[in-house]
Amino acid sequence: MDDTSQELASEQEARDVAEAAREDDWTQPSFVRELFLGRFRYDLIHPHPPDDPAEIERARPFMEKLRAFLEQYPSDEIDRTGHIPEDLVQELREMGAFGIKIPKEYGGLGLSQMSYIRAMSLVTSKDGSLTALLSAHQSIGLPQPLKLFGSEAQKEQFMPRLAKGAISAFALTEVDAGSDPANMRTTATPTEDGTHYIINGEKLWCTNGTRAELLVVMARTPDAMVKGKARKQITAFIVDTATPGVSVKHRCHFMGLNAIENGVIKFENVKVPAENILWGEGKGLKLALVTLNTGRLTLPASAAGGAKMMLAMSRTWARDRVQWGAPIGKHEAIAQKLASMAAYTFAMDAVAELSSALADRGEYDIRLEAAIAKMYNTEAGWRIVDDALQIRGGRGYETASSLEARGEIPFPIERAMRDFRINLIFEGSSEIMRLFIAREAVDHHFKTAFDVVNPRASKDERMAALGRSAKFYPTWYASRWLGAGRFKSYGAPGKLAGHLRYVERTTRKLGRAIFHAMVRLGPKLEKRQMVLFRAVDIGAELFAMAAAVSRAQMLAKRGDKNAIHLADLFCREARLRVADSFRNLYGKNDGPLYKTAQRLMAGEFEWLERGTIGLAHGPVKSGGVPKGAPLVEEEAAGVTGG
Ligand SMILES: Cc1cc2nc3c(=O)[nH]c(=O)nc-3n(C[C@H](O)[C@H](O)[C@H](O)COP(=O)(O)OP(=O)(O)OC[C@H]3O[C@@H](n4cnc5c(N)ncnc54)[C@H](O)[C@@H]3O)c2cc1C
């Protein structure tokens, strides 16, 4: 199979590839899935799974070594040189930092997901590039998919190497395949005898790729025929970078994470044994998605670790910096930022730890919680970094080394800002996370009732959907109005019980709102991303509120009553954000905004750019419009506003 065509996949093709890779069954419970169906199942997340004292003891020696290592770690120097010296990487190898979750039988530390994210949170509080090295290896690199999908032989062959610190990487992205894997062009062609595959292509932005020994490479294998139509197959391969034909074409440099070992990896007739296929032919994209379901839990914890450092720096600076006759933290504008940072940090910690605790507990479908945690914590973390920089004023913008040279305390907020921003883009951008969550949020309605309004459904399909709807909706809809939680205390202290009652009734309101949107917009709902995104944002706030309250309840039981105060403040603020999203659910200006963007792209407002130096180059190189797609798509997108 040789894909020489440079034409991009159509929207339908992109959707088909994504749908084929989607896990479409829900056999395990999920609080968030229930939430989008308008059902508040606090029992699924509360009581918060407690810390396991035995696990904490098991992790202690490693955590102590890691802390001591980080205390000496020369972050600013490494940020300047853009390179983590080999002796430091070796020290990490020796303490087991590359095999935190790898089972002991293969030479790893055999620690839990919770211990792993706590280690990553600690690392991020010191250095983002180091998190990238350890996390690209363990969250998405080879250990995780190998643990989930590897055969016994593959585990025996690769796990011990990985545990000892053979760095690995995950190679999915290509120039034309960013959020949309349907455009993947790297191919893996079987040899005639079927014993090997020949990989050709280029992978972009592969973290650790410039230093890795082992890669998980997604490549297109020959199309499969599904219902008489050719369907693209994406397969995951384990590739040793010592194999002839693998080379680093370019090391990439970014606005931050200066020491990230990231590059363009080229594959030229790379011969890989068929035994190196992970899971099975055609299952590569699903493997990537499932790997990311838990892999994605690292970034929320790492964002929370970063937020805690920002809070520590902002708190001390706001207390000690005097301007206009008072510490700046006494001026209301700064005080509000500080309080909001603390409330958000508490909720971020709650979201990250709850999600990982549920993943460790098992018998729970974590994919929606993980996606919300990734989206919510990275966005909240970004606001926190921004606030921290503002609170530090000019010093926030100055580099740590320049501050140090002037004899001032070298808080590295400038570096944190550069390092943090990417979190909203990689491992599923904020937009793609919202689309993913929205897809699952409407899934039940989609399966039950979509064919009623689907113009492409046959008469039989429509009748079947009507039958299903008649069975499900009367009871479900009526019970979304009648609250069961009005008088419940959920075992929470007064203030928090009130917030849980709010979450219960707002969950029902959200369930109704999503249903109403389906009825009102029918198939067009799919195109109304902003309506869906606002519903997702409401769901995310409700999940964060429930997580914060559950955590405060757990901490209060342990004697830490202060947590109730922060959970209460967080919930008060979250309620305002939820009310805003409901108020603007159908986005009065969505239509005009969409149409303006289309006209803008068509060049109608080019005059606005006059008086600038202009773009130095012609049209952008990558991408382009798929064949048959109009550039201005107002009607196709179904955005009519109101
Ligand atoms: C520092 C760094 C490290 C990385 N590490 C790795 C790695 O180790 N392995 C790997 O495989 N990849 C890696 N990536 C790639 C990363 O995952 C991608 O950048 C990401 O998937 C987004 O792809 P893209 O940048 O091409 O954006 P695009 O897909 O071109 O998207 C551009 C913008 O459009 C939005 N968008 C796209 N589609 C839609 C849609 N349907 N609806 C609404 N909005 C949409 C996106 O959210 C984004 O804001 C890395 C990238 C960077 C910068």
The ligand as an SDF file (V2000), in Angstrom:
LIG
                    3D

 53 58  0  0  0  0  0  0  0  0999 V2000
    6.3230   20.3460   22.6180 C   0  0  0  0  0  0  0  0  0  0  0  0
    5.4720   19.3300   21.9300 C   0  0  0  0  0  0  0  0  0  0  0  0
    5.5640   17.9990   22.2790 C   0  0  0  0  0  0  0  0  0  0  0  0
    4.8040   17.0260   21.6150 C   0  0  0  0  0  0  0  0  0  0  0  0
    5.0070   15.6990   21.8860 N   0  0  0  0  0  0  0  0  0  0  0  0
    4.4030   14.7650   21.1070 C   0  0  0  0  0  0  0  0  0  0  0  0
    4.7380   13.3800   21.2150 C   0  0  0  0  0  0  0  0  0  0  0  0
    5.5510   12.9790   22.0510 O   0  0  0  0  0  0  0  0  0  0  0  0
    4.1600   12.4990   20.3630 N   0  0  0  0  0  0  0  0  0  0  0  0
    3.2600   12.8960   19.4220 C   0  0  0  0  0  0  0  0  0  0  0  0
    2.7590   12.0420   18.6900 O   0  0  0  0  0  0  0  0  0  0  0  0
    2.8850   14.1900   19.3170 N   0  0  0  0  0  0  0  0  0  0  0  0
    3.4590   15.1360   20.1110 C   0  0  0  0  0  0  0  0  0  0  0  0
    3.1330   16.4640   19.9650 N   0  0  0  0  0  0  0  0  0  0  0  0
    2.0830   16.8470   19.0510 C   0  0  0  0  0  0  0  0  0  0  0  0
    0.8400   17.3430   19.7510 C   0  0  0  0  0  0  0  0  0  0  0  0
    0.1650   16.2930   20.3670 O   0  0  0  0  0  0  0  0  0  0  0  0
    0.0170   18.1070   18.7010 C   0  0  0  0  0  0  0  0  0  0  0  0
    0.5680   19.3960   18.6460 O   0  0  0  0  0  0  0  0  0  0  0  0
   -1.4540   18.1310   18.9730 C   0  0  0  0  0  0  0  0  0  0  0  0
   -1.9920   16.8680   18.7570 O   0  0  0  0  0  0  0  0  0  0  0  0
   -2.1970   19.1170   18.0940 C   0  0  0  0  0  0  0  0  0  0  0  0
   -1.8760   18.9430   16.7490 O   0  0  0  0  0  0  0  0  0  0  0  0
   -1.4150   20.2060   15.8850 P   0  0  0  0  0  0  0  0  0  0  0  0
   -0.4370   20.9800   16.6680 O   0  0  0  0  0  0  0  0  0  0  0  0
   -1.0280   19.7750   14.5340 O   0  0  0  0  0  0  0  0  0  0  0  0
   -2.7160   21.1090   15.8100 O   0  0  0  0  0  0  0  0  0  0  0  0
   -3.8760   21.0540   14.7230 P   0  0  0  0  0  0  0  0  0  0  0  0
   -4.4970   19.7130   14.7000 O   0  0  0  0  0  0  0  0  0  0  0  0
   -3.3950   21.6300   13.4490 O   0  0  0  0  0  0  0  0  0  0  0  0
   -4.9020   22.0460   15.3920 O   0  0  0  0  0  0  0  0  0  0  0  0
   -4.6750   23.4710   15.3990 C   0  0  0  0  0  0  0  0  0  0  0  0
   -5.7400   24.0830   16.2920 C   0  0  0  0  0  0  0  0  0  0  0  0
   -7.0440   23.7400   15.8000 O   0  0  0  0  0  0  0  0  0  0  0  0
   -7.7970   23.0670   16.7890 C   0  0  0  0  0  0  0  0  0  0  0  0
   -8.6080   22.0390   16.1410 N   0  0  0  0  0  0  0  0  0  0  0  0
   -8.1940   21.0110   15.3720 C   0  0  0  0  0  0  0  0  0  0  0  0
   -9.2290   20.2700   14.9670 N   0  0  0  0  0  0  0  0  0  0  0  0
  -10.3460   20.8430   15.4880 C   0  0  0  0  0  0  0  0  0  0  0  0
  -11.7510   20.5460   15.4370 C   0  0  0  0  0  0  0  0  0  0  0  0
  -12.2230   19.4980   14.7580 N   0  0  0  0  0  0  0  0  0  0  0  0
  -12.5740   21.3610   16.1060 N   0  0  0  0  0  0  0  0  0  0  0  0
  -12.1260   22.4060   16.8090 C   0  0  0  0  0  0  0  0  0  0  0  0
  -10.8360   22.7410   16.8870 N   0  0  0  0  0  0  0  0  0  0  0  0
   -9.9500   21.9690   16.2400 C   0  0  0  0  0  0  0  0  0  0  0  0
   -6.7630   22.4930   17.7380 C   0  0  0  0  0  0  0  0  0  0  0  0
   -7.2780   22.2900   19.0320 O   0  0  0  0  0  0  0  0  0  0  0  0
   -5.6950   23.5650   17.7270 C   0  0  0  0  0  0  0  0  0  0  0  0
   -6.0620   24.6060   18.5850 O   0  0  0  0  0  0  0  0  0  0  0  0
    3.8780   17.4410   20.6230 C   0  0  0  0  0  0  0  0  0  0  0  0
    3.7520   18.7890   20.3060 C   0  0  0  0  0  0  0  0  0  0  0  0
    4.5530   19.7240   20.9150 C   0  0  0  0  0  0  0  0  0  0  0  0
    4.4360   21.1640   20.4830 C   0  0  0  0  0  0  0  0  0  0  0  0
  1  2  1  0
  2  3  1  0
  2 52  2  0
  3  4  2  0
  4  5  1  0
  4 50  1  0
  5  6  2  0
  6  7  1  0
  6 13  1  0
  7  8  2  0
  7  9  1  0
  9 10  1  0
 10 11  2  0
 10 12  1  0
 12 13  2  0
 13 14  1  0
 14 15  1  0
 14 50  1  0
 15 16  1  0
 16 17  1  0
 16 18  1  0
 18 19  1  0
 18 20  1  0
 20 21  1  0
 20 22  1  0
 22 23  1  0
 23 24  1  0
 24 25  2  0
 24 26  1  0
 24 27  1  0
 27 28  1  0
 28 29  2  0
 28 30  1  0
 28 31  1  0
 31 32  1  0
 32 33  1  0
 33 34  1  0
 33 48  1  0
 34 35  1  0
 35 36  1  0
 35 46  1  0
 36 37  1  0
 36 45  1  0
 37 38  2  0
 38 39  1  0
 39 40  1  0
 39 45  2  0
 40 41  1  0
 40 42  2  0
 42 43  1  0
 43 44  2  0
 44 45  1  0
 46 47  1  0
 46 48  1  0
 48 49  1  0
 50 51  2  0
 51 52  1  0
 52 53  1  0
M  END
$$$$
